[in-house]
Amino acid sequence: MVAARFTQPQRGFTLIELLVVLVIAGITLGLVSLNAAPSRRQGMQQEAQRVALLLQLARDEAIVRNRLVAFEAGPESYRFLVRNEQRVWEPVTKDGQDDLLREREFKNSPVTMLLEPASTVPGDTLRIVFGREPVDKPFVLTMASGDISVAIRADGIGHFTVD
């Protein structure tokens, strides 16, 4: 009779199995880090979304206050103004009210703004004025930083979309 040899199964992983796991982990971490750090395009898109929401709020504010409210933007920052009884433009956030419409800096500055149809004030400042009526003129506001541009479209009845 032949004696059977019993061998214990090997324990642990082979070198190739460990290398495959490390490669998979490296690829996964690389993809996560790419998605975690937003690109300049995504940053500009988020900035345009924020401006579009604030423009909608400013339009509503003009109707509620029964006063003209303006969006004013330069290459580095933007702000919202309200026209008082003396016909003078002053910041909406005067007296600590309406903190949402405070002056803000662009995150991807400098930003070039192009408004169609055009409306500017002296200097490099762009101004959009919202009236007391619920219907305004439609416009397209294009924000550009370097080679990246995003358009905010207003239909004149309160809908703002970002393209």
Secondary structure, 3 states (H helix, E strand, C coil): CCCCCCCCCCCCCCHHHHHHHHHHHHHHHHHHHHHHCCCHHHHHHHHHHHHHHHHHHHHHHHHHHCCCEEEEECCCEEEEEEECCCCCEEECCHHHCCHHHCCEECCCCCCEEEEECCCECCCCCEEEEECCCCCCCCEEEEEEECCEEEEEEECCCCCEEEC
